Amino acid sequence: MTLLEGELKQTYRLEHMELEEDISRRLQMLGMTENASILVLNRKRDGSMIIKVRGTRFAIGRQYALGIYVGGMGNA
């Protein structure tokens, strides 16, 4: 499933990303590497999200969230 489909306050495991190469590389530099855990902290109506990866919070837009594929891990 995509990160956009993720539920609030749930932790997911990053499986892979299908984004433009430069965007994907930038997210990897921020810690979003394969098997990293991603906690969904907040969701906006427009689809943007605030997530926590490796202790760092950041926001991603709807289009990026659609290109990030995750698997379930459980509650926060």
PDB file of N, CA, C and O in Angstrom:
ATOM      1  N   MET A   1       0.845  -1.182   0.000  1.00  0.00           N
ATOM      2  CA  MET A   1       0.000   0.000   0.000  1.00  0.00           C
ATOM      3  C   MET A   1       0.885   1.239   0.000  1.00  0.00           C
ATOM      4  O   MET A   1       2.064   1.173   0.350  1.00  0.00           O
ATOM      5  N   THR A   2       0.312   2.354  -0.391  1.00  0.00           N
ATOM      6  CA  THR A   2       1.079   3.600  -0.390  1.00  0.00           C
ATOM      7  C   THR A   2       0.981   4.262   0.977  1.00  0.00           C
ATOM      8  O   THR A   2       0.068   3.983   1.755  1.00  0.00           O
ATOM      9  N   LEU A   3       1.930   5.136   1.252  1.00  0.00           N
ATOM     10  CA  LEU A   3       1.915   5.857   2.518  1.00  0.00           C
ATOM     11  C   LEU A   3       0.663   6.721   2.631  1.00  0.00           C
ATOM     12  O   LEU A   3       0.167   6.939   3.736  1.00  0.00           O
ATOM     13  N   LEU A   4       0.148   7.210   1.519  1.00  0.00           N
ATOM     14  CA  LEU A   4      -1.063   8.023   1.539  1.00  0.00           C
ATOM     15  C   LEU A   4      -2.244   7.253   2.130  1.00  0.00           C
ATOM     16  O   LEU A   4      -3.136   7.855   2.728  1.00  0.00           O
ATOM     17  N   GLU A   5      -2.257   5.944   1.972  1.00  0.00           N
ATOM     18  CA  GLU A   5      -3.329   5.109   2.525  1.00  0.00           C
ATOM     19  C   GLU A   5      -3.133   4.800   4.005  1.00  0.00           C
ATOM     20  O   GLU A   5      -4.021   4.230   4.639  1.00  0.00           O
ATOM     21  N   GLY A   6      -1.985   5.168   4.561  1.00  0.00           N
ATOM     22  CA  GLY A   6      -1.676   4.875   5.956  1.00  0.00           C
ATOM     23  C   GLY A   6      -2.580   5.604   6.928  1.00  0.00           C
ATOM     24  O   GLY A   6      -3.082   6.690   6.639  1.00  0.00           O
ATOM     25  N   GLU A   7      -2.777   5.002   8.065  1.00  0.00           N
ATOM     26  CA  GLU A   7      -3.630   5.553   9.111  1.00  0.00           C
ATOM     27  C   GLU A   7      -2.818   6.407  10.084  1.00  0.00           C
ATOM     28  O   GLU A   7      -1.623   6.181  10.279  1.00  0.00           O
ATOM     29  N   LEU A   8      -3.476   7.378  10.684  1.00  0.00           N
ATOM     30  CA  LEU A   8      -2.888   8.262  11.675  1.00  0.00           C
ATOM     31  C   LEU A   8      -2.400   7.461  12.883  1.00  0.00           C
ATOM     32  O   LEU A   8      -3.069   6.528  13.328  1.00  0.00           O
ATOM     33  N   LYS A   9      -1.238   7.828  13.406  1.00  0.00           N
ATOM     34  CA  LYS A   9      -0.628   7.216  14.601  1.00  0.00           C
ATOM     35  C   LYS A   9      -0.201   5.761  14.388  1.00  0.00           C
ATOM     36  O   LYS A   9      -0.030   5.019  15.355  1.00  0.00           O
ATOM     37  N   GLN A  10      -0.029   5.353  13.138  1.00  0.00           N
ATOM     38  CA  GLN A  10       0.428   4.008  12.835  1.00  0.00           C
ATOM     39  C   GLN A  10       1.862   4.062  12.313  1.00  0.00           C
ATOM     40  O   GLN A  10       2.273   5.039  11.686  1.00  0.00           O
ATOM     41  N   THR A  11       2.600   3.013  12.578  1.00  0.00           N
ATOM     42  CA  THR A  11       3.978   2.908  12.109  1.00  0.00           C
ATOM     43  C   THR A  11       4.023   1.904  10.974  1.00  0.00           C
ATOM     44  O   THR A  11       3.417   0.834  11.042  1.00  0.00           O
ATOM     45  N   TYR A  12       4.749   2.266   9.932  1.00  0.00           N
ATOM     46  CA  TYR A  12       4.873   1.420   8.744  1.00  0.00           C
ATOM     47  C   TYR A  12       6.343   1.208   8.406  1.00  0.00           C
ATOM     48  O   TYR A  12       7.202   1.983   8.828  1.00  0.00           O
ATOM     49  N   ARG A  13       6.628   0.162   7.649  1.00  0.00           N
ATOM     50  CA  ARG A  13       7.977  -0.150   7.193  1.00  0.00           C
ATOM     51  C   ARG A  13       8.068   0.225   5.718  1.00  0.00           C
ATOM     52  O   ARG A  13       7.232  -0.184   4.913  1.00  0.00           O
ATOM     53  N   LEU A  14       9.082   1.000   5.374  1.00  0.00           N
ATOM     54  CA  LEU A  14       9.267   1.419   3.984  1.00  0.00           C
ATOM     55  C   LEU A  14       9.705   0.231   3.139  1.00  0.00           C
ATOM     56  O   LEU A  14      10.723  -0.400   3.426  1.00  0.00           O
ATOM     57  N   GLU A  15       8.944  -0.070   2.106  1.00  0.00           N
ATOM     58  CA  GLU A  15       9.284  -1.165   1.196  1.00  0.00           C
ATOM     59  C   GLU A  15      10.060  -0.664  -0.004  1.00  0.00           C
ATOM     60  O   GLU A  15      11.143  -1.171  -0.295  1.00  0.00           O
ATOM     61  N   HIS A  16       9.523   0.328  -0.712  1.00  0.00           N
ATOM     62  CA  HIS A  16      10.238   0.944  -1.829  1.00  0.00           C
ATOM     63  C   HIS A  16       9.565   2.250  -2.220  1.00  0.00           C
ATOM     64  O   HIS A  16       8.448   2.549  -1.799  1.00  0.00           O
ATOM     65  N   MET A  17      10.277   3.020  -3.039  1.00  0.00           N
ATOM     66  CA  MET A  17       9.743   4.297  -3.505  1.00  0.00           C
ATOM     67  C   MET A  17       9.729   4.305  -5.025  1.00  0.00           C
ATOM     68  O   MET A  17      10.671   3.849  -5.673  1.00  0.00           O
ATOM     69  N   GLU A  18       8.652   4.828  -5.580  1.00  0.00           N
ATOM     70  CA  GLU A  18       8.534   5.017  -7.021  1.00  0.00           C
ATOM     71  C   GLU A  18       8.342   6.503  -7.278  1.00  0.00           C
ATOM     72  O   GLU A  18       7.246   6.973  -7.582  1.00  0.00           O
ATOM     73  N   LEU A  19       9.451   7.225  -7.144  1.00  0.00           N
ATOM     74  CA  LEU A  19       9.463   8.670  -7.307  1.00  0.00           C
ATOM     75  C   LEU A  19      10.575   9.043  -8.281  1.00  0.00           C
ATOM     76  O   LEU A  19      11.397   8.202  -8.647  1.00  0.00           O
ATOM     77  N   GLU A  20      10.597  10.302  -8.697  1.00  0.00           N
ATOM     78  CA  GLU A  20      11.691  10.777  -9.527  1.00  0.00           C
ATOM     79  C   GLU A  20      13.004  10.527  -8.785  1.00  0.00           C
ATOM     80  O   GLU A  20      13.051  10.592  -7.557  1.00  0.00           O
ATOM     81  N   GLU A  21      14.049  10.246  -9.525  1.00  0.00           N
ATOM     82  CA  GLU A  21      15.318   9.856  -8.921  1.00  0.00           C
ATOM     83  C   GLU A  21      15.862  10.897  -7.947  1.00  0.00           C
ATOM     84  O   GLU A  21      16.333  10.537  -6.868  1.00  0.00           O
ATOM     85  N   ASP A  22      15.805  12.181  -8.306  1.00  0.00           N
ATOM     86  CA  ASP A  22      16.343  13.201  -7.414  1.00  0.00           C
ATOM     87  C   ASP A  22      15.527  13.331  -6.129  1.00  0.00           C
ATOM     88  O   ASP A  22      16.096  13.583  -5.067  1.00  0.00           O
ATOM     89  N   ILE A  23      14.220  13.164  -6.205  1.00  0.00           N
ATOM     90  CA  ILE A  23      13.355  13.209  -5.015  1.00  0.00           C
ATOM     91  C   ILE A  23      13.642  12.002  -4.135  1.00  0.00           C
ATOM     92  O   ILE A  23      13.781  12.128  -2.918  1.00  0.00           O
ATOM     93  N   SER A  24      13.729  10.843  -4.754  1.00  0.00           N
ATOM     94  CA  SER A  24      14.008   9.606  -4.025  1.00  0.00           C
ATOM     95  C   SER A  24      15.352   9.705  -3.312  1.00  0.00           C
ATOM     96  O   SER A  24      15.470   9.310  -2.152  1.00  0.00           O
ATOM     97  N   ARG A  25      16.335  10.214  -3.981  1.00  0.00           N
ATOM     98  CA  ARG A  25      17.671  10.356  -3.393  1.00  0.00           C
ATOM     99  C   ARG A  25      17.633  11.312  -2.209  1.00  0.00           C
ATOM    100  O   ARG A  25      18.267  11.056  -1.185  1.00  0.00           O
ATOM    101  N   ARG A  26      16.903  12.401  -2.337  1.00  0.00           N
ATOM    102  CA  ARG A  26      16.795  13.370  -1.243  1.00  0.00           C
ATOM    103  C   ARG A  26      16.116  12.748  -0.027  1.00  0.00           C
ATOM    104  O   ARG A  26      16.567  12.948   1.101  1.00  0.00           O
ATOM    105  N   LEU A  27      15.045  12.002  -0.240  1.00  0.00           N
ATOM    106  CA  LEU A  27      14.361  11.340   0.867  1.00  0.00           C
ATOM    107  C   LEU A  27      15.267  10.300   1.522  1.00  0.00           C
ATOM    108  O   LEU A  27      15.226  10.126   2.740  1.00  0.00           O
ATOM    109  N   GLN A  28      16.077   9.613   0.734  1.00  0.00           N
ATOM    110  CA  GLN A  28      17.024   8.652   1.293  1.00  0.00           C
ATOM    111  C   GLN A  28      18.042   9.356   2.179  1.00  0.00           C
ATOM    112  O   GLN A  28      18.428   8.822   3.219  1.00  0.00           O
ATOM    113  N   MET A  29      18.483  10.552   1.780  1.00  0.00           N
ATOM    114  CA  MET A  29      19.421  11.323   2.607  1.00  0.00           C
ATOM    115  C   MET A  29      18.778  11.743   3.929  1.00  0.00           C
ATOM    116  O   MET A  29      19.471  11.947   4.926  1.00  0.00           O
ATOM    117  N   LEU A  30      17.456  11.870   3.930  1.00  0.00           N
ATOM    118  CA  LEU A  30      16.738  12.223   5.156  1.00  0.00           C
ATOM    119  C   LEU A  30      16.441  11.002   6.030  1.00  0.00           C
ATOM    120  O   LEU A  30      15.829  11.132   7.090  1.00  0.00           O
ATOM    121  N   GLY A  31      16.874   9.819   5.588  1.00  0.00           N
ATOM    122  CA  GLY A  31      16.701   8.619   6.394  1.00  0.00           C
ATOM    123  C   GLY A  31      15.646   7.660   5.896  1.00  0.00           C
ATOM    124  O   GLY A  31      15.428   6.614   6.508  1.00  0.00           O
ATOM    125  N   MET A  32      14.991   7.984   4.812  1.00  0.00           N
ATOM    126  CA  MET A  32      13.945   7.104   4.286  1.00  0.00           C
ATOM    127  C   MET A  32      14.580   6.054   3.373  1.00  0.00           C
ATOM    128  O   MET A  32      14.548   6.156   2.147  1.00  0.00           O
ATOM    129  N   THR A  33      15.152   5.056   4.014  1.00  0.00           N
ATOM    130  CA  THR A  33      15.781   3.967   3.288  1.00  0.00           C
ATOM    131  C   THR A  33      14.932   2.712   3.462  1.00  0.00           C
ATOM    132  O   THR A  33      14.039   2.671   4.309  1.00  0.00           O
ATOM    133  N   GLU A  34      15.209   1.705   2.670  1.00  0.00           N
ATOM    134  CA  GLU A  34      14.443   0.459   2.729  1.00  0.00           C
ATOM    135  C   GLU A  34      14.404  -0.085   4.161  1.00  0.00           C
ATOM    136  O   GLU A  34      15.425  -0.126   4.846  1.00  0.00           O
ATOM    137  N   ASN A  35      13.236  -0.492   4.592  1.00  0.00           N
ATOM    138  CA  ASN A  35      12.948  -1.041   5.921  1.00  0.00           C
ATOM    139  C   ASN A  35      12.937  -0.014   7.053  1.00  0.00           C
ATOM    140  O   ASN A  35      12.795  -0.397   8.214  1.00  0.00           O
ATOM    141  N   ALA A  36      13.083   1.273   6.751  1.00  0.00           N
ATOM    142  CA  ALA A  36      12.981   2.308   7.782  1.00  0.00           C
ATOM    143  C   ALA A  36      11.543   2.354   8.283  1.00  0.00           C
ATOM    144  O   ALA A  36      10.606   2.124   7.520  1.00  0.00           O
ATOM    145  N   SER A  37      11.374   2.652   9.570  1.00  0.00           N
ATOM    146  CA  SER A  37      10.005   2.768  10.074  1.00  0.00           C
ATOM    147  C   SER A  37       9.537   4.214   9.940  1.00  0.00           C
ATOM    148  O   SER A  37      10.288   5.156  10.190  1.00  0.00           O
ATOM    149  N   ILE A  38       8.286   4.360   9.544  1.00  0.00           N
ATOM    150  CA  ILE A  38       7.680   5.668   9.303  1.00  0.00           C
ATOM    151  C   ILE A  38       6.428   5.770  10.158  1.00  0.00           C
ATOM    152  O   ILE A  38       5.518   4.952  10.035  1.00  0.00           O
ATOM    153  N   LEU A  39       6.382   6.770  11.021  1.00  0.00           N
ATOM    154  CA  LEU A  39       5.226   7.024  11.868  1.00  0.00           C
ATOM    155  C   LEU A  39       4.424   8.167  11.266  1.00  0.00           C
ATOM    156  O   LEU A  39       4.972   9.242  11.019  1.00  0.00           O
ATOM    157  N   VAL A  40       3.143   7.953  11.027  1.00  0.00           N
ATOM    158  CA  VAL A  40       2.260   8.996  10.499  1.00  0.00           C
ATOM    159  C   VAL A  40       1.763   9.824  11.682  1.00  0.00           C
ATOM    160  O   VAL A  40       1.003   9.333  12.516  1.00  0.00           O
ATOM    161  N   LEU A  41       2.193  11.073  11.747  1.00  0.00           N
ATOM    162  CA  LEU A  41       1.833  11.944  12.870  1.00  0.00           C
ATOM    163  C   LEU A  41       0.591  12.772  12.609  1.00  0.00           C
ATOM    164  O   LEU A  41      -0.210  12.993  13.518  1.00  0.00           O
ATOM    165  N   ASN A  42       0.421  13.233  11.377  1.00  0.00           N
ATOM    166  CA  ASN A  42      -0.712  14.108  11.074  1.00  0.00           C
ATOM    167  C   ASN A  42      -1.035  14.009   9.593  1.00  0.00           C
ATOM    168  O   ASN A  42      -0.166  13.712   8.774  1.00  0.00           O
ATOM    169  N   ARG A  43      -2.281  14.259   9.263  1.00  0.00           N
ATOM    170  CA  ARG A  43      -2.731  14.260   7.868  1.00  0.00           C
ATOM    171  C   ARG A  43      -3.559  15.504   7.626  1.00  0.00           C
ATOM    172  O   ARG A  43      -4.354  15.907   8.475  1.00  0.00           O
ATOM    173  N   LYS A  44      -3.373  16.101   6.483  1.00  0.00           N
ATOM    174  CA  LYS A  44      -4.155  17.267   6.092  1.00  0.00           C
ATOM    175  C   LYS A  44      -5.199  16.846   5.059  1.00  0.00           C
ATOM    176  O   LYS A  44      -5.068  15.793   4.436  1.00  0.00           O
ATOM    177  N   ARG A  45      -6.212  17.651   4.883  1.00  0.00           N
ATOM    178  CA  ARG A  45      -7.274  17.328   3.923  1.00  0.00           C
ATOM    179  C   ARG A  45      -6.764  17.228   2.490  1.00  0.00           C
ATOM    180  O   ARG A  45      -7.298  16.462   1.688  1.00  0.00           O
ATOM    181  N   ASP A  46      -5.731  18.003   2.171  1.00  0.00           N
ATOM    182  CA  ASP A  46      -5.196  17.987   0.814  1.00  0.00           C
ATOM    183  C   ASP A  46      -4.302  16.780   0.540  1.00  0.00           C
ATOM    184  O   ASP A  46      -3.802  16.628  -0.575  1.00  0.00           O
ATOM    185  N   GLY A  47      -4.093  15.915   1.543  1.00  0.00           N
ATOM    186  CA  GLY A  47      -3.297  14.714   1.361  1.00  0.00           C
ATOM    187  C   GLY A  47      -1.870  14.834   1.855  1.00  0.00           C
ATOM    188  O   GLY A  47      -1.156  13.832   1.918  1.00  0.00           O
ATOM    189  N   SER A  48      -1.433  16.044   2.208  1.00  0.00           N
ATOM    190  CA  SER A  48      -0.086  16.174   2.749  1.00  0.00           C
ATOM    191  C   SER A  48      -0.044  15.547   4.142  1.00  0.00           C
ATOM    192  O   SER A  48      -1.063  15.447   4.825  1.00  0.00           O
ATOM    193  N   MET A  49       1.142  15.133   4.541  1.00  0.00           N
ATOM    194  CA  MET A  49       1.289  14.411   5.804  1.00  0.00           C
ATOM    195  C   MET A  49       2.503  14.906   6.565  1.00  0.00           C
ATOM    196  O   MET A  49       3.465  15.392   5.971  1.00  0.00           O
ATOM    197  N   ILE A  50       2.453  14.780   7.878  1.00  0.00           N
ATOM    198  CA  ILE A  50       3.624  14.975   8.713  1.00  0.00           C
ATOM    199  C   ILE A  50       3.999  13.590   9.216  1.00  0.00           C
ATOM    200  O   ILE A  50       3.184  12.885   9.810  1.00  0.00           O
ATOM    201  N   ILE A  51       5.243  13.218   8.967  1.00  0.00           N
ATOM    202  CA  ILE A  51       5.712  11.888   9.348  1.00  0.00           C
ATOM    203  C   ILE A  51       6.972  12.001  10.191  1.00  0.00           C
ATOM    204  O   ILE A  51       7.622  13.046  10.227  1.00  0.00           O
ATOM    205  N   LYS A  52       7.304  10.914  10.865  1.00  0.00           N
ATOM    206  CA  LYS A  52       8.526  10.856  11.659  1.00  0.00           C
ATOM    207  C   LYS A  52       9.332   9.657  11.182  1.00  0.00           C
ATOM    208  O   LYS A  52       8.845   8.527  11.171  1.00  0.00           O
ATOM    209  N   VAL A  53      10.565   9.921  10.792  1.00  0.00           N
ATOM    210  CA  VAL A  53      11.476   8.887  10.309  1.00  0.00           C
ATOM    211  C   VAL A  53      12.803   9.052  11.032  1.00  0.00           C
ATOM    212  O   VAL A  53      13.411  10.121  10.973  1.00  0.00           O
ATOM    213  N   ARG A  54      13.256   8.015  11.709  1.00  0.00           N
ATOM    214  CA  ARG A  54      14.541   8.032  12.417  1.00  0.00           C
ATOM    215  C   ARG A  54      14.703   9.248  13.332  1.00  0.00           C
ATOM    216  O   ARG A  54      15.769   9.860  13.384  1.00  0.00           O
ATOM    217  N   GLY A  55      13.630   9.588  14.051  1.00  0.00           N
ATOM    218  CA  GLY A  55      13.677  10.677  15.017  1.00  0.00           C
ATOM    219  C   GLY A  55      13.464  12.066  14.448  1.00  0.00           C
ATOM    220  O   GLY A  55      13.457  13.040  15.201  1.00  0.00           O
ATOM    221  N   THR A  56      13.290  12.183  13.145  1.00  0.00           N
ATOM    222  CA  THR A  56      13.104  13.486  12.504  1.00  0.00           C
ATOM    223  C   THR A  56      11.701  13.597  11.934  1.00  0.00           C
ATOM    224  O   THR A  56      11.223  12.691  11.252  1.00  0.00           O
ATOM    225  N   ARG A  57      11.043  14.720  12.219  1.00  0.00           N
ATOM    226  CA  ARG A  57       9.714  14.982  11.668  1.00  0.00           C
ATOM    227  C   ARG A  57       9.858  15.800  10.400  1.00  0.00           C
ATOM    228  O   ARG A  57      10.675  16.718  10.337  1.00  0.00           O
ATOM    229  N   PHE A  58       9.080  15.476   9.406  1.00  0.00           N
ATOM    230  CA  PHE A  58       8.994  16.331   8.233  1.00  0.00           C
ATOM    231  C   PHE A  58       7.688  16.115   7.508  1.00  0.00           C
ATOM    232  O   PHE A  58       6.989  15.123   7.715  1.00  0.00           O
ATOM    233  N   ALA A  59       7.376  17.072   6.649  1.00  0.00           N
ATOM    234  CA  ALA A  59       6.118  17.038   5.900  1.00  0.00           C
ATOM    235  C   ALA A  59       6.402  16.594   4.471  1.00  0.00           C
ATOM    236  O   ALA A  59       7.425  16.945   3.883  1.00  0.00           O
ATOM    237  N   ILE A  60       5.478  15.819   3.930  1.00  0.00           N
ATOM    238  CA  ILE A  60       5.564  15.438   2.520  1.00  0.00           C
ATOM    239  C   ILE A  60       4.211  15.689   1.877  1.00  0.00           C
ATOM    240  O   ILE A  60       3.169  15.589   2.526  1.00  0.00           O
ATOM    241  N   GLY A  61       4.243  16.011   0.624  1.00  0.00           N
ATOM    242  CA  GLY A  61       3.017  16.279  -0.111  1.00  0.00           C
ATOM    243  C   GLY A  61       2.334  15.001  -0.567  1.00  0.00           C
ATOM    244  O   GLY A  61       2.905  13.912  -0.502  1.00  0.00           O
ATOM    245  N   ARG A  62       1.115  15.153  -1.025  1.00  0.00           N
ATOM    246  CA  ARG A  62       0.288  14.030  -1.474  1.00  0.00           C
ATOM    247  C   ARG A  62       0.967  13.237  -2.591  1.00  0.00           C
ATOM    248  O   ARG A  62       0.953  12.007  -2.567  1.00  0.00           O
ATOM    249  N   GLN A  63       1.560  13.923  -3.566  1.00  0.00           N
ATOM    250  CA  GLN A  63       2.189  13.228  -4.698  1.00  0.00           C
ATOM    251  C   GLN A  63       3.358  12.357  -4.246  1.00  0.00           C
ATOM    252  O   GLN A  63       3.562  11.268  -4.782  1.00  0.00           O
ATOM    253  N   TYR A  64       4.125  12.828  -3.265  1.00  0.00           N
ATOM    254  CA  TYR A  64       5.231  12.013  -2.754  1.00  0.00           C
ATOM    255  C   TYR A  64       4.699  10.821  -1.978  1.00  0.00           C
ATOM    256  O   TYR A  64       5.213   9.710  -2.106  1.00  0.00           O
ATOM    257  N   ALA A  65       3.663  11.052  -1.167  1.00  0.00           N
ATOM    258  CA  ALA A  65       3.081   9.970  -0.372  1.00  0.00           C
ATOM    259  C   ALA A  65       2.519   8.862  -1.263  1.00  0.00           C
ATOM    260  O   ALA A  65       2.516   7.692  -0.880  1.00  0.00           O
ATOM    261  N   LEU A  66       2.044   9.237  -2.449  1.00  0.00           N
ATOM    262  CA  LEU A  66       1.529   8.241  -3.395  1.00  0.00           C
ATOM    263  C   LEU A  66       2.634   7.358  -3.972  1.00  0.00           C
ATOM    264  O   LEU A  66       2.364   6.243  -4.417  1.00  0.00           O
ATOM    265  N   GLY A  67       3.862   7.841  -3.968  1.00  0.00           N
ATOM    266  CA  GLY A  67       4.977   7.091  -4.529  1.00  0.00           C
ATOM    267  C   GLY A  67       5.790   6.325  -3.509  1.00  0.00           C
ATOM    268  O   GLY A  67       6.792   5.700  -3.859  1.00  0.00           O
ATOM    269  N   ILE A  68       5.374   6.362  -2.241  1.00  0.00           N
ATOM    270  CA  ILE A  68       6.098   5.662  -1.176  1.00  0.00           C
ATOM    271  C   ILE A  68       5.274   4.450  -0.765  1.00  0.00           C
ATOM    272  O   ILE A  68       4.142   4.591  -0.304  1.00  0.00           O
ATOM    273  N   TYR A  69       5.841   3.260  -0.931  1.00  0.00           N
ATOM    274  CA  TYR A  69       5.136   2.026  -0.631  1.00  0.00           C
ATOM    275  C   TYR A  69       5.623   1.468   0.700  1.00  0.00           C
ATOM    276  O   TYR A  69       6.822   1.357   0.953  1.00  0.00           O
ATOM    277  N   VAL A  70       4.650   1.119   1.543  1.00  0.00           N
ATOM    278  CA  VAL A  70       4.946   0.679   2.905  1.00  0.00           C
ATOM    279  C   VAL A  70       4.202  -0.623   3.234  1.00  0.00           C
ATOM    280  O   VAL A  70       3.234  -0.997   2.572  1.00  0.00           O
ATOM    281  N   GLY A  71       4.685  -1.284   4.263  1.00  0.00           N
ATOM    282  CA  GLY A  71       4.021  -2.447   4.827  1.00  0.00           C
ATOM    283  C   GLY A  71       3.706  -2.161   6.285  1.00  0.00           C
ATOM    284  O   GLY A  71       4.345  -1.303   6.896  1.00  0.00           O
ATOM    285  N   GLY A  72       2.759  -2.846   6.839  1.00  0.00           N
ATOM    286  CA  GLY A  72       2.329  -2.583   8.214  1.00  0.00           C
ATOM    287  C   GLY A  72       3.327  -3.036   9.250  1.00  0.00           C
ATOM    288  O   GLY A  72       4.057  -4.007   9.048  1.00  0.00           O
ATOM    289  N   MET A  73       3.355  -2.317  10.377  1.00  0.00           N
ATOM    290  CA  MET A  73       4.193  -2.676  11.513  1.00  0.00           C
ATOM    291  C   MET A  73       3.411  -2.699  12.813  1.00  0.00           C
ATOM    292  O   MET A  73       3.703  -3.508  13.693  1.00  0.00           O
ATOM    293  N   GLY A  74       2.411  -1.817  12.952  1.00  0.00           N
ATOM    294  CA  GLY A  74       1.639  -1.776  14.195  1.00  0.00           C
ATOM    295  C   GLY A  74       1.434  -0.375  14.697  1.00  0.00           C
ATOM    296  O   GLY A  74       1.660   0.597  13.977  1.00  0.00           O
ATOM    297  N   ASN A  75       0.996  -0.270  15.958  1.00  0.00           N
ATOM    298  CA  ASN A  75       0.665   1.018  16.569  1.00  0.00           C
ATOM    299  C   ASN A  75       1.922   1.764  16.983  1.00  0.00           C
ATOM    300  O   ASN A  75       3.001   1.187  17.118  1.00  0.00           O
ATOM    301  N   ALA A  76       1.747   3.074  17.181  1.00  0.00           N
ATOM    302  CA  ALA A  76       2.862   3.944  17.600  1.00  0.00           C
ATOM    303  C   ALA A  76       3.179   3.721  19.049  1.00  0.00           C
ATOM    304  O   ALA A  76       4.085   4.358  19.587  1.00  0.00           O
TER     305      ALA A  76
END
